[in-house]
Amino acid sequence: MREALAAAVRDVKANLRLCSVCNNITDLDPCVYLQQRHTQSEPGVRVEEPTNIAAIEKTKHFNGVYHVLHGSISPLHGLG
């Protein structure tokens, strides 16, 4: 059982990558959020972390694309 779980975790880790369009962590390219979008008429939203996408998706009011920064931007603190 333990070996099967370890193998499954290795498989997931081996298949994860960043989406070539939005920089989200995914196993598909483009990611599932981009594949679900039928229109890209809405402007894009920049989010700090991939987990922020889930919060926006729960509202069901945004149909645009995302760009994941994987960190914060703070020009005053030298973070670009």
BALOBA-1460 file (C-alpha; in Angstrom, 3 decimals):
// residues 80
<rec num="1" residu="m" x="0.000" y="0.000" z="0.000"/>
<rec num="2" residu="r" x="2.763" y="2.424" z="0.944"/>
<rec num="3" residu="e" x="4.651" y="1.703" z="-2.288"/>
<rec num="4" residu="a" x="1.534" y="2.311" z="-4.379"/>
<rec num="5" residu="l" x="0.965" y="5.655" z="-2.684"/>
<rec num="6" residu="a" x="4.606" y="6.633" z="-3.193"/>
<rec num="7" residu="a" x="4.367" y="5.680" z="-6.883"/>
<rec num="8" residu="a" x="1.194" y="7.747" z="-7.285"/>
<rec num="9" residu="v" x="2.841" y="10.779" z="-5.692"/>
<rec num="10" residu="r" x="5.880" y="10.364" z="-7.976"/>
<rec num="11" residu="d" x="3.579" y="10.213" z="-11.020"/>
<rec num="12" residu="v" x="1.757" y="13.386" z="-10.021"/>
<rec num="13" residu="k" x="5.022" y="15.176" z="-9.353"/>
<rec num="14" residu="a" x="6.461" y="14.057" z="-12.694"/>
<rec num="15" residu="n" x="3.394" y="15.307" z="-14.616"/>
<rec num="16" residu="l" x="3.045" y="18.735" z="-12.983"/>
<rec num="17" residu="r" x="4.290" y="21.760" z="-14.895"/>
<rec num="18" residu="l" x="3.415" y="25.399" z="-15.416"/>
<rec num="19" residu="c" x="0.759" y="26.327" z="-17.958"/>
<rec num="20" residu="s" x="2.449" y="27.940" z="-20.947"/>
<rec num="21" residu="v" x="-0.263" y="30.614" z="-21.098"/>
<rec num="22" residu="c" x="-1.143" y="31.609" z="-17.531"/>
<rec num="23" residu="n" x="1.689" y="30.129" z="-15.421"/>
<rec num="24" residu="n" x="-0.732" y="28.077" z="-13.280"/>
<rec num="25" residu="i" x="0.427" y="24.729" z="-11.869"/>
<rec num="26" residu="t" x="-1.187" y="22.024" z="-14.005"/>
<rec num="27" residu="d" x="-0.884" y="18.596" z="-15.543"/>
<rec num="28" residu="l" x="-2.463" y="19.830" z="-18.811"/>
<rec num="29" residu="d" x="-1.214" y="22.514" z="-21.178"/>
<rec num="30" residu="p" x="-3.071" y="24.814" z="-21.446"/>
<rec num="31" residu="c" x="-4.526" y="24.414" z="-17.966"/>
<rec num="32" residu="v" x="-8.109" y="23.367" z="-17.271"/>
<rec num="33" residu="y" x="-9.236" y="26.965" z="-16.631"/>
<rec num="34" residu="l" x="-8.115" y="28.056" z="-20.093"/>
<rec num="35" residu="q" x="-9.658" y="24.991" z="-21.711"/>
<rec num="36" residu="q" x="-13.025" y="25.842" z="-20.120"/>
<rec num="37" residu="r" x="-13.069" y="29.410" z="-21.453"/>
<rec num="38" residu="h" x="-15.164" y="29.791" z="-24.576"/>
<rec num="39" residu="t" x="-14.477" y="33.490" z="-24.850"/>
<rec num="40" residu="q" x="-11.559" y="35.618" z="-23.843"/>
<rec num="41" residu="s" x="-13.385" y="38.918" z="-24.158"/>
<rec num="42" residu="e" x="-12.941" y="39.557" z="-20.433"/>
<rec num="43" residu="p" x="-9.616" y="41.082" z="-19.422"/>
<rec num="44" residu="g" x="-7.057" y="38.980" z="-17.610"/>
<rec num="45" residu="v" x="-6.472" y="38.996" z="-13.873"/>
<rec num="46" residu="r" x="-3.094" y="38.713" z="-12.212"/>
<rec num="47" residu="v" x="-3.106" y="36.599" z="-9.053"/>
<rec num="48" residu="e" x="-0.354" y="36.092" z="-6.509"/>
<rec num="49" residu="e" x="-0.682" y="32.320" z="-6.049"/>
<rec num="50" residu="p" x="-2.471" y="29.454" z="-7.865"/>
<rec num="51" residu="t" x="-4.793" y="29.044" z="-4.871"/>
<rec num="52" residu="n" x="-6.234" y="32.510" z="-5.560"/>
<rec num="53" residu="i" x="-7.786" y="31.195" z="-8.783"/>
<rec num="54" residu="a" x="-10.086" y="28.862" z="-6.836"/>
<rec num="55" residu="a" x="-11.413" y="31.778" z="-4.771"/>
<rec num="56" residu="i" x="-12.244" y="33.762" z="-7.900"/>
<rec num="57" residu="e" x="-13.770" y="30.743" z="-9.637"/>
<rec num="58" residu="k" x="-16.154" y="30.181" z="-6.683"/>
<rec num="59" residu="t" x="-17.835" y="33.510" z="-7.447"/>
<rec num="60" residu="k" x="-18.823" y="32.257" z="-10.945"/>
<rec num="61" residu="h" x="-18.727" y="35.874" z="-12.181"/>
<rec num="62" residu="f" x="-15.357" y="35.934" z="-13.941"/>
<rec num="63" residu="n" x="-14.895" y="34.329" z="-17.353"/>
<rec num="64" residu="g" x="-11.512" y="35.750" z="-18.299"/>
<rec num="65" residu="v" x="-8.000" y="34.422" z="-18.095"/>
<rec num="66" residu="y" x="-5.532" y="34.446" z="-15.237"/>
<rec num="67" residu="h" x="-1.819" y="35.037" z="-14.923"/>
<rec num="68" residu="v" x="-0.204" y="33.523" z="-11.832"/>
<rec num="69" residu="l" x="2.750" y="35.511" z="-10.482"/>
<rec num="70" residu="h" x="3.945" y="32.891" z="-7.919"/>
<rec num="71" residu="g" x="4.694" y="35.639" z="-5.445"/>
<rec num="72" residu="s" x="3.857" y="39.203" z="-4.642"/>
<rec num="73" residu="i" x="4.854" y="42.373" z="-6.445"/>
<rec num="74" residu="s" x="6.021" y="45.215" z="-4.264"/>
<rec num="75" residu="p" x="8.070" y="47.852" z="-6.067"/>
<rec num="76" residu="l" x="8.567" y="49.706" z="-2.769"/>
<rec num="77" residu="h" x="10.306" y="46.610" z="-1.374"/>
<rec num="78" residu="g" x="12.218" y="45.817" z="-4.571"/>
<rec num="79" residu="l" x="10.000" y="42.863" z="-5.583"/>
<rec num="80" residu="g" x="9.205" y="43.000" z="-9.268"/>
